Amino acid sequence: MESIAVIDFETTGVSPSQARATEIGVAIIEDGRIVDRYQSLMNSGAWVPPFIEQLTGISNAMLRKAPPSDQVMNEVADFIGERPLLAHNASFDQKFWDAELARVRRRRAQPFACSLLLSRRLLPEAPSHKLGNLNAWAGLPDTGRAHRALADAEMAANLTLHLFGLLRERHGRHQADHAFLCQLQNLSAAKVRALLAAAS
């Protein structure tokens, strides 16, 4: 299995036009396991609202002691390199990844896959596709406090490895790669069935 960087941001809000990232976590998956990790708080000077602090446990005091966001983004972009990217609800993390990269005059070259979309395609029987609920339902490892970046990145990484396993065991797709995930996540349910039938 190729190397994929699974990322997660914690932020002060939902849109990078009005909010900033406060933490990033990355779990690198390769050959069926997590092989490397990166995590850092990041100080952009943005204020953390009380409800966000309650949700994430990340306080303004913690961020005052954190490295500057520009330093963190350069470090994490170098750490990931050219690996393809994945996140749970990737539309959210992609927006912040692109916005924070732009602040350090860098650009994303690689595509994002989304484990939320993929789980909807491959696990339609799951009662919930929220990351924590889905991992608990699937019996995947507890990675720590939800809404902390590395714990959530590891949850999404374990879920992605589980989905690769389903592609092999249920559908006979032994050569699935990131490009196949991107293709799969954009299809309707009927077209997913046809693609997986052709794959097996």
Disulfide bonds with the S-S distance in Angstrom:
none
